[in-house]
């Protein structure tokens, strides 16, 4: 009975998801650049730079349908539960793993994340924690990415760079600019045996920054440095 009662919501969520993907592609002409991996159904954690509230939908949109259905963004409960519309889109359409960021609440975010991985989901995360409003390419990474890599070493941690989204919709503007948003997926990284947190997080951040247009603009083409052997 419960499944029958929830069927209309699942159908509505699927329809809204298709509509959001269409709108995102129409407005931004978003495209995927699978530079370091192939778009195949393998469990992954896509970790990305964060400059806009549109970052997560852009990654979700460019994933092929069979991968999108198995990929859950890790997102802030205070944002996605703020209004009725968001409370439907976040949990129902995107199937977010919602994390309560209030300091007085011990929400055990890593436990929720590992539970989602153990259920077979792939994840989208933003290891900077907050949107980067500075001129630096990235803010320092929080420890969550390292903790995931240690706890579930078989899961690929995939650097994912979102380019041009902040130029397409600058702060304060309501009309998008005609630029193409590109989501670039790089070669996976893993935590090596005995590797400390700071070393890994710097290596993961470097792998992500290497995918940015600024890192490749006017540079002499070179082969990317291989991941160090364990």
C-alpha positions as CSV (number, residue, x, y, z in Angstrom):
1,X,0.0,0.0,0.0
2,X,2.8,2.4,0.9
3,X,4.5,1.7,-2.5
4,X,1.2,2.4,-4.3
5,X,0.7,5.6,-2.4
6,X,4.2,6.8,-3.2
7,X,4.0,5.9,-6.9
8,X,2.5,9.3,-8.0
9,X,5.4,11.1,-6.2
10,X,8.0,8.9,-7.9
11,X,6.4,9.5,-11.3
12,X,6.3,13.3,-10.6
13,X,9.9,13.3,-9.4
14,X,11.0,11.5,-12.6
15,X,9.1,14.0,-14.7
16,X,10.6,17.0,-12.8
17,X,14.1,15.5,-13.1
18,X,13.8,15.2,-16.9
19,X,12.4,18.8,-17.1
20,X,15.3,20.2,-15.0
21,X,17.8,18.4,-17.1
22,X,16.2,19.8,-20.3
23,X,16.1,23.4,-18.9
24,X,19.8,23.1,-17.7
25,X,20.9,22.0,-21.1
26,X,18.8,24.6,-22.9
27,X,20.1,27.5,-20.7
28,X,23.8,26.5,-20.4
29,X,24.4,24.1,-23.2
30,X,26.2,22.0,-20.5
31,X,28.4,19.3,-21.8
32,X,30.5,16.6,-20.3
33,X,34.2,16.1,-21.0
34,X,35.2,12.6,-19.9
35,X,38.9,13.3,-19.8
36,X,40.1,10.7,-17.3
37,X,37.3,8.1,-17.1
38,X,34.5,6.7,-19.2
39,X,30.8,7.2,-18.6
40,X,30.2,3.7,-17.3
41,X,28.1,2.4,-14.4
42,X,30.8,2.1,-11.8
43,X,30.5,3.3,-8.2
44,X,32.2,6.7,-7.8
45,X,32.4,9.8,-5.7
46,X,32.4,12.8,-7.9
47,X,34.1,15.6,-6.0
48,X,33.8,19.1,-7.5
49,X,34.6,22.8,-7.2
50,X,31.8,24.9,-5.8
51,X,31.0,28.4,-7.0
52,X,27.2,28.3,-7.5
53,X,24.0,26.7,-6.3
54,X,23.7,25.4,-9.8
55,X,26.9,23.3,-9.5
56,X,25.2,20.1,-8.3
57,X,22.4,20.1,-10.9
58,X,25.0,20.6,-13.7
59,X,26.9,17.5,-12.7
60,X,23.7,15.5,-12.2
61,X,22.4,16.7,-15.6
62,X,25.4,15.6,-17.7
63,X,25.5,12.1,-16.3
64,X,23.9,9.5,-18.6
65,X,20.4,8.4,-17.4
66,X,21.5,5.0,-16.2
67,X,24.3,6.7,-14.1
68,X,22.1,9.6,-12.9
69,X,19.6,7.3,-11.3
70,X,22.3,5.7,-9.2
71,X,24.0,9.0,-8.2
72,X,23.1,10.9,-5.0
73,X,24.3,14.4,-4.2
74,X,25.4,15.1,-0.7
75,X,23.7,18.4,0.2
76,X,22.8,20.7,3.1
77,X,19.4,20.0,4.7
78,X,19.0,23.6,5.7
79,X,19.0,24.6,2.0
80,X,17.0,21.8,0.5
81,X,14.3,21.7,3.2
82,X,13.8,25.5,3.4
83,X,10.8,25.6,1.1
84,X,8.2,23.0,0.0
85,X,9.5,23.1,-3.6
86,X,13.1,22.4,-2.5
87,X,11.9,19.8,0.0
88,X,10.4,17.9,-3.0
89,X,13.3,18.5,-5.5
90,X,16.2,17.7,-3.1
91,X,15.0,14.5,-1.5
92,X,12.6,13.3,-4.3
93,X,14.1,14.4,-7.6
94,X,17.9,14.4,-6.8
95,X,17.6,11.8,-4.0
96,X,20.0,13.8,-1.9
97,X,21.9,12.6,1.1
98,X,20.8,15.4,3.3
99,X,23.3,16.6,6.0
100,X,22.2,18.9,8.9
101,X,24.9,21.5,9.3
102,X,23.7,23.1,12.5
103,X,26.5,23.0,15.1
104,X,24.1,21.9,17.8
105,X,23.0,18.8,15.9
106,X,25.2,15.7,15.8
107,X,24.0,14.5,12.4
108,X,26.9,12.0,11.9
109,X,27.3,13.0,8.2
110,X,30.0,10.3,7.5
111,X,27.7,7.6,8.7
112,X,25.0,8.8,6.2
113,X,27.5,9.0,3.4
114,X,28.9,5.5,4.0
115,X,25.4,4.1,4.3
116,X,24.6,5.5,0.9
117,X,27.8,4.0,-0.6
118,X,27.1,0.6,1.0
119,X,23.7,0.7,-0.7
120,X,25.5,0.9,-4.0
121,X,25.0,4.6,-4.7
122,X,27.5,6.9,-6.3
123,X,27.8,10.4,-4.8
124,X,28.4,14.0,-5.7
125,X,30.2,16.1,-3.1
126,X,31.8,19.5,-2.7
127,X,34.9,19.0,-0.4
128,X,35.4,22.8,0.1
129,X,32.2,22.7,2.2
130,X,31.0,26.1,1.2
131,X,30.7,28.1,-2.1
132,X,34.0,29.7,-3.1
133,X,33.5,33.4,-3.3
134,X,37.2,34.2,-3.4
135,X,39.7,34.6,-6.3
136,X,41.5,31.4,-5.3
137,X,40.7,28.4,-7.5
138,X,39.7,26.3,-4.5
139,X,39.1,26.7,-0.8
140,X,40.9,24.2,1.5
141,X,39.2,20.8,1.5
142,X,37.4,19.5,4.5
143,X,38.4,16.1,5.8
144,X,35.3,14.2,4.5
145,X,36.8,13.2,1.2
146,X,39.8,11.6,3.0
147,X,37.6,9.8,5.4
148,X,35.5,8.4,2.6
149,X,38.6,7.2,0.8
150,X,40.0,5.5,3.9
151,X,36.7,3.9,4.8
152,X,35.8,2.7,1.3
153,X,39.1,2.4,-0.6
154,X,37.5,0.5,-3.6
155,X,35.3,3.5,-4.5
156,X,36.8,5.8,-7.2
157,X,37.2,9.4,-6.1
158,X,36.7,11.4,-9.3
159,X,37.8,15.1,-9.7
160,X,35.1,17.0,-11.4
161,X,35.6,20.6,-12.6
162,X,32.6,22.8,-13.4
163,X,33.7,25.6,-15.8
164,X,31.9,28.8,-16.7
165,X,28.8,28.5,-14.5
166,X,29.6,31.6,-12.5
167,X,30.1,33.5,-15.8
168,X,26.9,32.2,-17.3
169,X,24.8,33.5,-14.4
170,X,26.9,36.3,-12.6
171,X,25.7,37.3,-9.2
172,X,22.8,39.8,-9.4
173,X,21.9,38.9,-13.0
174,X,18.7,37.3,-14.0
175,X,19.4,36.7,-17.7
176,X,22.0,33.9,-18.5
177,X,24.9,34.8,-20.7
178,X,25.4,32.7,-23.8
179,X,28.4,30.6,-22.7
180,X,28.8,26.8,-22.6
181,X,29.2,25.2,-19.2
182,X,31.6,22.3,-19.3
183,X,31.8,19.6,-16.6
184,X,35.2,17.8,-16.9
185,X,35.7,14.4,-15.2
186,X,39.3,13.5,-14.5
187,X,41.2,10.4,-13.6
188,X,40.2,8.8,-10.2
189,X,42.3,9.2,-7.1
190,X,42.5,7.0,-4.0
191,X,44.0,7.2,-0.6
192,X,47.2,5.2,-0.5
193,X,48.2,3.0,2.4
194,X,49.8,5.1,5.1
195,X,49.1,8.4,3.3
196,X,48.2,11.1,5.8
197,X,45.2,13.4,5.5
198,X,46.9,16.6,4.5
199,X,49.0,15.0,1.8
200,X,46.0,13.2,0.3
201,X,43.8,16.3,0.3
202,X,46.5,18.4,-1.4
203,X,46.9,15.7,-4.0
204,X,43.2,15.5,-4.6
205,X,42.9,19.3,-4.8
206,X,45.8,19.4,-7.3
207,X,44.1,16.8,-9.4
208,X,40.9,18.9,-9.5
209,X,42.7,22.2,-10.2
210,X,44.5,20.5,-13.1
211,X,41.1,20.2,-14.9
212,X,40.3,23.9,-14.8
213,X,40.5,26.0,-17.9
214,X,43.0,28.4,-16.2
215,X,45.4,25.5,-15.5
216,X,45.4,24.5,-19.2
217,X,45.2,28.0,-20.8
218,X,48.4,29.0,-22.6
219,X,50.2,26.0,-21.2
220,X,52.4,23.6,-23.1
221,X,50.5,20.4,-23.6
222,X,51.9,17.7,-21.3
223,X,50.7,14.3,-20.2
224,X,49.1,14.4,-16.8
225,X,51.3,13.2,-14.0
226,X,50.4,9.6,-13.0
227,X,49.0,8.9,-9.6
228,X,51.9,7.9,-7.3
229,X,52.2,4.2,-6.7
230,X,50.9,3.0,-3.3
